[in-house]
Amino acid sequence: MTATRTHLSEDLSRLSLKPGDLVMVHASLRAIGPVEGGADSVIGAILDTIGPDGTMVMVIGTDHSAREAVKHLPEAEQVEALKAQAPVDIRTAPADPEIGALAEAFRTTPGVIAGLHPDSRFAAIGPAAERIVRDIPLHDYLGPDSPLDRLCDKQGKILRLGADENTVTALHLAEYYAGVADKRRVRRWYHITDDAGSRVVHVDSLDDSDGIAAWDGDYFGDILNEFLASGKASFGRVGRARAELFSANDIVCFGSKWMTAHLNPKKRAS
């Protein structure tokens, strides 16, 4: 059966997504299944449900495939290699294809505002959109005063529609608040163009690819599963997808405590 925008909105309402909600979305179109109108209808159903007073947020990233091709080089060589490549215009660049087709569909939706960070672009539509995505820190862009921090400050929610269990971007904020010793950090270089012109810039942050500490597997999945078992989420189906809705603050607090308890060296050794 092919779902419609109306069907999806009804499913979302049953999940307790409400008018006026500020919600960050992680979704798999494949998991949702056939939808009349495709990605646009999925986005439309969410916007219908939260109404004109609500705000929808997504991570869209940037297609930095050129950077990926040189990131294995020593830092000085990496910078020179990037200078020889065409810069990425972060004002107009497509979403990172690894995030999924919904991210690019959302980026190009009329009225959506996309952030201009070289590494981690968020996009949003609604009354809180400007506050969520604009003027975020260049370094530690998923920490204090990041879109994630602002989402929590405004009592935002997280909606997962068939997303992988390690797809909970808000847990990167928890990494900043966790009491973990010797957190791993990374530096990445980008050749970008924006309103200030073209340049090569570096971005420093906690390691949001391999994690802030050694762990057997992906600890985001472990945290999510324990959090979902704690009774603080709503569950349902949206289309064919398993759906979960919960407070951003709740999972960040839960995740921070979990990391503090499990990721310190003495804990890992025991």
N, C-alpha and C positions, 0 to 999 in steps of 0.2 A: 504494500500500500504506500502511495506517495503522500507524504504529509503536506499540509498547507501552512502558510504563515499563521493563520488563525488557530490551527491545531497546536502549533508549537507554543503560541502565546498562552493558550489554555493550559498546556503542560507546565509552563513556567509559573503560572499563577498557582497551580496546585503545589508547586515546589516551595511556595511562599516568597517568590520574587514579587515585590510590591511597587506601586506607583511612588515615584520620588526616590527610589533606591539609587545609590552609587554602587556600581557593580563592575568588578574586573572579571573578564571572561577568558577562559581557556576552553577551546572547543575543537572537536574533530568532526569535520563534515562527513567523513566516511562513517564514523560511529553513529551520527544522527540519522543517516540513511537518506533515501531519496526525498527531496523537498521540492515542491513546485516553486520555481523561482530561484532555486539553489542558494548560494551564500547570501545573496541580497535578502532573501526571505528570512533566513536565520537571523541576520542582523535586525531586520525589520520587526521580527517577532519579539526580540529582546527590547527594542525601543518602544514597541507598542505596550509592552508589559510595564516598563518603568515610567512611561509617559513623559510629557514635556518637562517635568520637574526632576526627572532622573538623569543620571549620567552613566554612560557605558565607557569602559576603559579596556584597552587591549595592549599587550606588548606586540610591537610589529617588527622591531629590530631593523637591520639594514643588510642588504646583500653585499657583504664585503668579501666576495670570493677571491678578489685579487690579493687582499691581505692574507687570506688563508694560504695562498700559494707561496708566500715568502716568510711566514711566521717562524719557520724552523731555523732561519738564518740568525747568526749573531746580530745583536741589536744594531750596531753601526751599519752592517750590510743590509739589514732589513730596511732601515730608514732610506738608504740610497736606492734600494730596489723600488720602494714605494714612490720615491720622487720621480722615478722613470716611468711610472704608470699614470694613467689618467686618474684624476681625483674623482671621488664619489661625491655627488651633489646631495647632501643629506636633506635638502629641502624637498627634493623630488624623487629620491631613490626608492625603488620598490622595497617592499617588506622582505625580510629574510625568508627565503622559500622553505627553510627547515621548520619554521614556525607553523606553516600550513597555509592553505589557500584562503582561509577566512581572514587572516591578517591583512593580506593585500586587498581583499574585497572591502574590508573595513577602512583601510587607509584611503581608498578612493571614493568612499561614501560621501556625498555632499554634506557639508557641515562639520566633518571630522577635522579636528586639529591634531597635527602630528608634531611631536617634539623634535628638537634639532640636536640631540646628543650624538656624538660620533659613534658610540658603542651601543647604547641601549635606548632605542627610540620607543616611546609609548605614544599611543594615540587615544583620543577621547572625544566624545560628543555629549553635549548637555551643559547645564549651568555651571558645573564644577570643572569643565574640561580645561580651561585656561590654567586654573590653579594647579591641576594635577600634572600637566605635561610641560609647562613653560618654565624656563630658567632653572633647570636642575643642575646640581653640582657636576663639574667636569669629572672630578675624581670621586671615587666611592659613591657612584651614581645610583646604587641600590641601597644606600644606608640612610642616615639622617637627612631629612629634607628632600629625599627622593620621591618620585611618584608613589612608591609603596608606602613611605612614611606619611605622605599626605593623604593617601587612601585610608590608612588607619586613623589618622587625626580626624577625618570626616566620617568615621564609623562606617566605612565601606564594607561591602560584601565581596565574596569570591564565588563565582559560578563556574563549575567544571562540567562540561558536557562531553563525556566519552574521552576525556584527555588522559594521556599517559600518567601513571601514578607519580612520576618524578616531575610533573609539570605543575609546580606551585611556586610561581615566581616570588610570592610574598615571603617565602622561607629564606630568600637571600637577605631580607631585612633582619630576620631573626639571627642570621649569622653575625651581623654587626652587634647585636645586643647580647649575644651569648657570652658567658664567661669562660672562654676557651683560650688557653695559653698558646702563644706562637702561631697565630692564624696565618695560613699561607696567603701570600699576596702575589699579584701579577701586574705587569706593565704591558700594554698593547699600544701599537703605533698605527695611525691611520692617515691616509692622504685624502683630505676632504675639501669640498667647496661649500661655503655658506655665504651669508650676507657680508661677512668680513673678508671674503676672498678665498683663494686656495692656499693650503698649507698642510704640512705634516705635523700632527699633534700626537702626544702620548696621553694615555689614560691609565691611572693607577687605581687598583681596587682590590678587595678581597678576591680570592680565586673563585670565580663563579662558574668555572667549567669543571674543575676536578675536585672542588670542595676545599674548605678551610682547614681540614685535617684528614689524615688517613682514615679510611673506613672500608670495610669489606662490602663492596657494592655501592649503591646510591642511597645515602641516608635520607634524602628527601622522600623517597618512597616509603621507607620505614616510618618516618615521622607522620606522613599523611595517613597511613593505614592505622597507626595508633590513635591519631587524632580523630579519625572518622569513627573509631570504635568507642570514643569517649562520650558520645551522645550529644555533641555540640553542632551537628550538621543536620540539614534536611536532605532527604533522599527521594528520588523519583525517577521518572523516565521523561525525556524530551525527545520526541521522535523515537528512534530505536536506541538512543544513547542512555547509558546510566548517568544520572545527573546528581550533583551534590551542590549544596548552597550553604555557605557558612560565613561567619564574621572574619574579616581580615585580622582584626586585633586578636581574636581568639587563637588563630593558628600561629600568628607571630609569637605570642606569649608562650603557647605550648611548645613551639619549635625551639625557642630560645632556651627554655628550661631543659628540653630534651638534649640539645647540643651540649649544654653545660654539664649535664649528667653523664653523657656518653662519649664526648669527643676529646676530653682532656687526656693527656698522655697516661696518667695513672689509671684512669678508667679503661682506656683502650688496652692496657697491659694486663688488666685483671680478668 
